[in-house]
Amino acid sequence: MNLMSKTAAPRLRLAAIPAAVLLFTLAQTANAQALQSQSVEDRLTTLMRVVDEQQRQIQSLERQVTNLEMAQRGRGMPGAGAPDAAAGTSVAEQPGADGLPVPLPPLAQALPGATAPGSLTGTATGVPVNPPSPDAGPTAGATGSSAASGPQQGAPVGVNAGANAGASPTVGETQKNAAPTRTEAEQAVVQREHAPLFDHKLTLDWGISDTYYDRRQLQLSGFLALDAIFLGNINLGETKSHQIMADLDTRYGITDRMSIDVDVPYIYRHSSFIVGGAGGAANTLSDASVNSNAIGDVNFGIYYQFLKETNNLPDVVGSLRVKTPTGTSPFGIKVQQLTPDNTNLVAPNKLPTGTGFWNVTAGVSVLKTYDPVVLFGSLSYTYNIARSFADISSVIGQTQPAQVKLGDIIQFGGGVALAFSDKDSASISYTMAIEPQSKTKAPGGSWTGVPGSETTASVLNFGLNHVVNKHLTINGAVSVGLTPDAPNFVVGVRFPYTF
């Protein structure tokens, strides 16, 4: 009995082949006769209708491909932006239950006497009746069978996050499901130019940098005769300074939108002072060097992500930072004569490693990704808190108590980064900081401005980022000063390590 059933099945299949061929021939003949029975104008109208339907279907497929690519990169949800029926679009362009546009009806329906949808025949023009939709499986007629096999191909990571509904999200869980799926190189740009990576619990960011200053100053020692002739010595003084700073910035995620950090710097300073007039000769140079090293100003802050990046909106992060006066203050450092035979050569006995003030900085940064380009910008305001010092004089044997208020700083900047591979990116940006005049006030007196204390520092920054692995990134940077108040250049490298 089993043998008969096994041999009967192939025979039935072989017998069905001529029947299928006969049905296909009859359908093609019916379609051809339907076109032949029409006039030339009717045929042209029918063919134009077919072309219009093809164009609509091509446009629908292009939208589906675009939405799938955007979904894979985290730029919006699949099907977002598809027009609805109320806007006057065809029903075929409406999003389906899976969020993708519903495929257009078969083109064969545009012809009179066409076969029903789902058949395997084609139109009289040779156009396939049922072109597969982008979300269809590899075999025709298998629609619906893949629903139980898992999420469809191309769906963004995190579409099944609803399975964990009811559980409290851990740090970074929501970010991984909702934030844009950036490449590793783009993530490095975000961490360096914009804000901490909120989808990481802990990050240790160690860096080292060298800041170089070169200042020249004309020194006059004498007096004017007849209000026109200078009698005395004219010397050109020069100061060269290197400031090497190594710091460790520890960032910790409190929630998926909030992060805190603490930055502890250690600073080594080396300055060379070069002046003329050694031994009373104006053409003879003399120099001296001073070195200092100590902890710098420890600072800490909090970051909050107000807006997550979407297809149309940028990523917006606000920050609030506080800097403490843990470094060596510049006030009260005495200037002394370094050599007995040259009264022109004077220098401080030590160098400061901090500003000596508390300050609070509030800022906001904006970032938008247009793969492979990343645009970013920032704006901040620093409020320097006035502080009283027991001595601000630089003269040996003189004490001058006073209250000092540094000018509040406004800083802004922006730039662009290009990810030229999955692990490498380069960036260029511009930053300007404007600080108004500082003021001092003697005990019982009023505030007076400090001449020459108003500054404008403008810097052009170049960066290069390389992702070593999923934990370690190397960020190199070179900054070039564009104004006299800015450093000549800054060269640095950082090694953020994420856990």
C-alpha positions in Angstrom: 0.0 0.0 0.0 2.8 2.4 0.9 4.6 1.5 -2.3 1.6 2.3 -4.4 1.1 5.7 -2.7 4.8 6.6 -3.3 4.6 5.8 -7.0 1.3 7.6 -7.5 2.5 10.9 -6.2 5.1 11.5 -8.9 2.7 10.4 -11.6 0.1 13.0 -10.4 2.8 15.7 -10.4 3.9 14.8 -14.0 0.3 14.8 -15.1 -0.1 18.3 -13.6 2.7 19.8 -15.7 0.7 19.7 -19.0 -2.3 21.1 -17.3 -0.3 24.0 -15.9 1.2 24.7 -19.4 -2.3 24.6 -20.9 -3.7 27.1 -18.3 -0.7 29.4 -18.9 -1.2 29.3 -22.7 -5.0 30.0 -22.3 -4.3 32.9 -20.0 -1.8 34.5 -22.4 -4.2 34.0 -25.3 -7.0 35.6 -23.3 -4.9 38.6 -22.5 -3.7 39.0 -26.1 -7.3 38.7 -27.4 -8.4 41.3 -24.8 -5.9 43.7 -26.2 -6.6 42.9 -29.9 -10.3 43.6 -29.3 -9.5 47.1 -28.2 -8.9 50.1 -30.5 -5.4 51.7 -30.8 -6.3 54.5 -28.4 -7.6 52.0 -25.8 -4.5 50.0 -26.1 -2.3 53.1 -25.6 -4.4 54.1 -22.6 -4.1 50.6 -21.1 -0.3 50.6 -21.7 0.0 54.1 -20.2 -1.9 52.8 -17.1 0.5 49.9 -16.9 3.5 52.3 -17.1 2.0 54.6 -14.4 1.5 51.6 -12.1 5.1 50.5 -12.7 6.4 53.9 -11.8 4.4 54.0 -8.6 5.6 50.6 -7.7 9.2 51.6 -8.4 8.8 54.7 -6.2 7.3 52.6 -3.5 10.2 50.1 -3.6 12.7 53.0 -3.5 11.0 54.4 -0.3 11.1 50.9 1.3 14.8 50.5 0.5 15.5 54.0 1.9 13.5 53.4 5.1 15.2 50.0 5.7 18.7 51.7 5.3 17.7 54.5 7.7 16.3 52.0 10.2 19.5 50.0 10.1 21.5 53.1 10.9 19.1 54.3 13.5 17.7 57.3 11.5 14.0 57.1 12.3 11.6 54.1 12.3 10.9 52.0 9.2 8.1 53.5 7.1 8.4 56.9 8.8 7.3 59.7 6.6 5.1 57.6 4.3 2.0 59.6 3.2 -1.4 58.5 4.3 -4.7 58.2 2.5 -5.9 61.5 3.8 -3.2 63.3 1.9 -4.4 62.0 -1.4 -1.9 59.2 -2.0 -2.8 55.7 -3.3 -3.7 53.0 -0.9 -0.6 51.1 -2.1 1.6 53.7 -0.4 0.1 53.3 3.1 2.2 51.7 5.8 1.3 48.2 6.6 1.2 46.4 9.9 5.0 45.9 9.8 5.6 49.6 9.3 6.6 49.2 5.6 4.5 50.5 2.6 2.1 47.9 1.3 3.1 46.6 -2.2 1.1 47.9 -5.1 -1.6 45.6 -6.6 -0.4 43.4 -9.5 0.0 45.1 -12.8 -2.2 42.6 -14.5 -5.2 44.1 -12.8 -4.7 47.2 -15.1 -5.6 45.1 -18.2 -9.2 44.1 -19.1 -9.7 40.4 -18.7 -6.6 39.9 -16.6 -6.3 37.0 -14.3 -6.8 37.2 -10.6 -3.9 38.3 -8.3 -1.7 35.5 -7.1 -1.6 33.5 -10.3 1.6 32.7 -12.1 0.7 34.2 -15.4 1.9 37.5 -16.9 0.4 40.4 -18.8 0.2 40.6 -22.5 3.0 43.1 -22.5 5.4 40.6 -20.8 5.5 42.4 -17.5 5.5 40.0 -14.5 2.1 40.0 -12.8 3.4 39.7 -9.2 6.8 41.2 -8.7 8.1 40.2 -5.2 7.9 43.0 -2.6 11.1 43.9 -0.6 9.7 42.3 2.5 8.8 39.0 0.8 10.7 35.8 1.4 13.1 34.2 -1.1 10.3 32.1 -2.7 7.0 33.4 -4.1 3.9 32.3 -2.3 5.7 32.0 1.0 4.2 35.2 2.4 3.2 34.8 6.0 5.3 31.7 6.5 8.3 33.8 7.8 6.3 35.5 10.4 7.0 32.8 12.9 10.6 32.4 12.0 11.7 35.6 13.8 12.1 39.3 13.0 12.3 40.2 9.4 15.7 40.9 7.8 16.8 44.5 8.0 14.8 45.3 11.2 16.7 47.6 13.5 18.3 46.2 16.7 16.0 46.5 19.6 12.6 46.0 17.8 11.9 43.1 20.2 12.7 45.2 23.3 9.1 45.0 24.3 9.8 41.5 25.5 11.3 43.0 28.6 8.4 45.3 29.3 7.8 45.9 33.0 11.5 45.6 33.9 13.3 48.8 35.0 15.8 49.8 32.3 19.5 49.7 33.2 22.0 52.3 32.3 22.4 52.4 28.6 19.6 49.9 27.8 17.2 52.5 26.4 20.0 54.2 24.6 21.0 51.0 22.8 17.4 50.5 21.6 16.6 54.1 20.7 19.8 55.9 19.9 21.2 56.0 16.3 23.2 53.0 15.3 26.5 54.9 14.6 29.7 53.3 13.4 32.6 53.0 15.8 34.4 55.9 14.2 31.3 58.1 14.6 31.0 57.0 18.2 34.6 58.2 18.8 33.6 61.6 17.4 30.6 61.8 19.7 32.7 61.0 22.7 35.4 63.4 21.9 33.6 66.5 20.5 30.1 66.2 22.0 29.4 64.4 25.2 30.0 61.1 27.0 28.6 57.9 25.5 25.5 57.4 27.6 25.2 53.7 26.7 28.4 52.9 28.6 28.4 52.5 32.4 32.0 53.5 33.0 34.7 55.2 31.0 38.3 56.0 31.9 39.8 58.7 29.7 43.5 59.3 30.1 45.3 62.0 28.1 48.5 64.0 27.8 49.0 67.3 26.0 51.7 69.9 25.5 50.8 73.6 25.3 53.4 76.0 23.9 53.5 79.7 24.3 56.0 82.2 22.8 55.6 85.8 23.8 57.8 88.7 22.9 57.7 92.1 24.7 59.4 95.4 24.2 61.0 96.6 27.4 61.8 100.3 28.0 64.1 101.5 30.8 64.6 105.3 30.7 62.7 108.5 30.2 61.6 110.9 27.5 63.6 114.2 26.9 61.7 117.1 25.4 58.7 114.8 25.0 60.2 113.2 21.9 63.6 111.7 22.6 63.9 108.5 24.7 67.0 108.2 26.8 67.7 104.8 28.3 67.8 101.1 27.4 65.5 99.4 24.9 65.4 95.6 25.3 63.4 92.9 23.7 62.2 90.3 26.2 61.0 86.9 25.2 59.2 84.2 27.2 58.9 80.6 26.0 56.7 78.2 27.9 55.8 74.6 27.7 52.9 73.3 29.8 52.6 69.5 29.9 49.4 68.2 31.4 48.4 64.6 32.1 44.9 64.0 33.3 42.5 61.2 34.1 38.8 61.8 33.4 36.5 59.2 35.0 32.9 59.2 33.7 30.1 57.2 35.2 26.6 56.7 33.9 23.8 57.3 36.4 20.9 56.7 34.0 20.6 56.3 30.3 20.4 60.1 30.0 22.6 61.3 32.8 26.3 61.0 33.3 28.8 62.5 35.8 32.6 62.8 35.6 35.6 63.9 37.6 38.8 65.1 35.9 42.1 65.2 37.9 45.0 66.9 36.1 48.7 67.0 36.9 50.8 69.8 35.3 54.4 70.3 34.6 55.5 73.8 33.5 58.8 74.9 32.0 59.4 78.6 31.1 62.5 80.3 29.7 63.0 84.0 30.1 65.3 85.8 27.6 66.2 89.4 27.8 68.9 91.7 26.6 71.1 94.1 28.5 73.4 91.7 30.3 76.3 93.6 31.8 74.8 96.9 30.7 75.2 96.0 27.0 71.9 96.1 25.0 73.1 93.6 22.4 74.0 90.9 25.0 71.4 88.4 25.8 70.8 86.5 29.1 68.3 83.8 29.9 67.0 81.8 32.8 64.6 78.9 33.3 62.0 78.0 35.9 60.3 74.7 36.4 57.2 73.7 38.5 55.0 70.7 38.8 51.9 70.1 40.9 48.3 69.0 40.7 46.1 71.3 38.6 42.6 72.5 39.1 40.3 69.4 39.7 37.0 69.8 38.0 33.8 67.7 37.9 30.5 67.9 36.0 27.2 66.4 35.1 25.8 65.8 31.6 22.1 65.4 30.7 20.8 64.4 27.2 17.8 66.6 26.5 17.1 65.2 23.1 18.1 62.0 21.4 19.1 62.2 17.7 16.3 61.3 15.3 15.9 61.4 11.5 15.1 65.2 11.7 16.4 66.4 15.0 20.0 66.5 16.4 21.4 65.1 19.6 21.3 67.8 22.3 23.3 67.5 25.6 23.5 70.0 28.4 26.4 70.1 30.9 27.2 71.8 34.2 30.8 71.8 35.4 32.6 73.1 38.5 36.3 73.8 38.7 38.0 73.9 42.1 41.2 76.0 42.9 43.3 73.0 43.8 46.3 74.1 41.7 48.9 76.6 42.6 47.5 80.1 42.5 49.3 82.8 40.4 48.7 85.5 43.0 51.4 86.2 45.6 54.2 84.6 43.5 57.2 86.9 43.8 59.4 88.1 40.9 63.1 88.2 41.6 66.4 89.1 40.0 68.1 85.9 38.8 71.7 87.1 38.2 73.5 89.8 40.1 75.0 91.5 37.1 71.8 91.9 35.1 68.9 93.8 36.6 66.8 93.3 33.5 66.6 89.5 34.0 63.8 88.9 36.5 61.5 85.9 36.7 59.1 84.4 39.2 60.4 82.0 41.7 57.8 79.4 40.8 55.1 78.9 38.2 51.3 78.5 38.8 49.5 75.3 37.9 46.0 76.7 38.4 43.9 79.9 38.2 43.2 80.2 41.9 39.4 80.6 41.4 36.2 78.6 41.6 34.1 78.8 38.5 30.9 77.3 37.1 30.4 76.5 33.5 27.0 75.9 31.9 27.0 74.6 28.3 25.1 72.9 25.6 26.3 70.9 22.7 24.5 69.8 19.5 25.5 66.9 17.2 23.9 65.6 14.0 25.0 62.6 12.0 24.8 62.5 8.2 26.7 59.3 7.6 29.6 59.5 7.0 29.7 63.2 8.1 29.1 64.3 11.7 28.3 68.0 12.4 28.8 69.4 15.9 28.7 72.6 17.8 28.8 74.0 21.4 28.1 77.1 23.4 29.1 77.7 27.0 29.3 80.4 29.7 31.8 80.4 32.5 31.1 82.4 35.7 34.3 83.1 37.7 33.5 83.6 41.4 35.3 86.5 43.1 37.8 85.6 45.7 39.9 87.4 48.3 43.6 86.9 48.5 46.0 87.9 51.3 48.6 89.0 48.8 48.5 89.7 45.1 51.7 91.7 44.8 54.7 90.3 42.8 57.2 92.5 44.6 59.5 90.9 47.2 58.9 92.4 50.6 55.5 93.9 49.7 52.1 92.6 50.7 48.9 93.7 49.0 45.6 92.1 50.1 42.8 92.5 47.6 39.7 90.9 46.1 39.9 89.7 42.5 37.2 89.0 40.0 38.1 87.5 36.7 36.0 88.2 33.7 33.2 85.7 32.8 34.0 83.7 29.7 31.8 83.1 26.7 33.0 80.3 24.5 31.5 78.9 21.3 32.6 76.7 18.4 31.7 74.2 15.8 33.1 71.7 13.4 32.7 68.7 11.1 34.0 65.2 11.3 34.3 62.7 8.5 34.4 58.9 9.1 36.4 57.5 6.2 36.2 54.0 7.5 34.5 52.0 10.3 37.3 52.7 12.7 38.9 56.0 11.6 37.7 59.5 11.4 39.1 63.0 11.0 37.7 66.3 12.3 38.2 70.0 12.0 36.7 72.6 14.3 36.9 76.3 15.4 36.7 77.6 18.9 36.6 81.1 20.3 36.7 82.3 23.9 36.0 85.9 24.9 36.9 87.1 28.4 36.2 90.7 29.5 38.5 92.8 31.7 39.4 91.5 35.2 38.8 93.6 38.3 40.5 94.1 41.7 39.3 95.8 44.8 41.4 96.8 47.8 40.0 96.4 51.3 37.4 99.2 51.7 37.9 100.4 48.1 35.9 100.0 44.9 36.4 97.8 41.9 39.0 98.9 39.4 39.9 97.3 36.0 43.2 95.6 35.3 44.7 97.1 32.2 45.4 94.6 29.4 43.4 91.7 31.0 40.7 91.5 28.3 41.4 88.6 26.1 40.1 86.9 22.9 41.4 83.4 22.2 40.7 81.9 18.8 41.8 78.3 18.0 41.6 76.0 15.0 41.5 72.4 15.9 42.4 69.3 13.9 41.6 65.8 15.2 42.2 62.2 14.2 40.4 59.2 15.9 41.2 55.5 15.6 39.1 52.7 17.2 41.4 50.0 18.4 38.7 47.7 19.6 35.2 47.9 21.2 36.8 49.2 24.5 39.8 51.4 23.5 40.0 54.4 21.2 42.9 56.7 20.4 42.2 60.4 19.8 44.9 62.7 18.5 44.5 66.5 18.3 46.5 69.5 17.1 45.3 73.1 17.9 46.7 76.2 16.3 46.2 79.6 17.9 44.9 82.3 15.7 45.1 85.3 18.1 47.9 86.5 20.4 45.9 85.5 23.5 45.7 81.9 22.4 48.6 79.4 22.7 50.8 79.0 19.7 49.8 75.3 19.5 48.5 72.4 21.5 49.4 68.8 20.7 47.7 66.0 22.6 46.5 62.4 22.6 43.8 60.7 24.6 43.0 57.1 25.3 39.4 56.6 26.4 38.6 53.1 27.6 35.0 52.1 28.0 33.6 49.2 30.0 
